[in-house]
Structures are given as structure tokens and as C-alpha cells.
């Protein structure tokens, strides 16, 4: 049994370079960051440090909350053919519960529906969205 599993693992590893993964419909394939790359920077005595735990005062409850409970930041790897706004290379924010893990060669991928994405970050994003909206696409 172990020899058969090792042979299958070797065969799949050899195929990894030629295999492709593409989301369908309006799904977006992303690779979440381990830590928010846009975390607020704090300057103390001329030294810039990041906030250590990602905690903040929640404006709705007034209680301390952590970023972990709210959102995920991720690189867009691929987009489905029906995606309108999100493109490969964008960075997106989405609610943690909306991401579905996609185990594919331990790449750390998740898939999320385009309509579940709250924010898109990239250069020229406003111009890209304006063109889409003005063309009625």
C-alpha cells in the first residue's frame, strides 16, 4: 500500500509542472497572505513599526477586535471567464467565511465568488472600472 501511494505521489509531482487550475464562472482563485500586507504603520521616535497583534477598537461595538475575525487579503492567481471586475494580479479583501480552501499541490489556494469580494487593489483600478461601467459591459 505504501509503495503504491509513493508511486502515485511521484506521478502527481511530475505532472505538477504541466497541470493548470482555472476557476469556473465568477469564481476567483486566490492565495491569501499570512499577514495583512497593508497593516497600519506606527511611527515611534523615527522608527516605523507595525501594530503587533492587528487589534483595534471596533467602531460598531466599541470593543477590542482583531483583524483576523473580519477579512482576508489575497493575491488573485486566476479568475473565471465570467468575472467582470477582478483580474489576475489584483489584491483583494473578502470576508473570511467566504473563502473555500482548494488543496492543489499545497499551494495554499482558496476560491471565492467575485460578488463576495469587498475591495480590489491595483494600479489604475479606478480607470479600469470606469471603462467597464461606461461601456456597459
Residue, then its C-alpha position, 0 to 999 in steps of 0.5 A: x500500500x505504501x509503495x503504491x501511494x509513493x508511486x502515485x505521489x511521484x506521478x502527481x509531482x511530475x505532472x505538477x509542472x504541466x497541470x493548470x487550475x482555472x476557476x469556473x464562472x465568477x469564481x476567483x482563485x486566490x492565495x491569501x497572505x499570512x499577514x495583512x500586507x497593508x497593516x497600519x504603520x506606527x511611527x515611534x521616535x523615527x522608527x516605523x513599526x507595525x501594530x503587533x497583534x492587528x487589534x483595534x477598537x471596533x467602531x460598531x461595538x466599541x470593543x477590542x477586535x482583531x483583524x483576523x475575525x473580519x477579512x482576508x487579503x489575497x493575491x488573485x492567481x486566476x479568475x473565471x471567464x465570467x468575472x467582470x471586475x477582478x483580474x489576475x494580479x489584483x489584491x483583494x479583501x473578502x470576508x473570511x467565511x467566504x473563502x473555500x480552501x482548494x488543496x492543489x499541490x499545497x499551494x495554499x489556494x482558496x476560491x471565492x465568488x467575485x460578488x463576495x469580494x469587498x475591495x480590489x487593489x491595483x494600479x489604475x483600478x479606478x480607470x479600469x472600472x470606469x471603462x467597464x461601467x461606461x461601456x456597459x459591459 
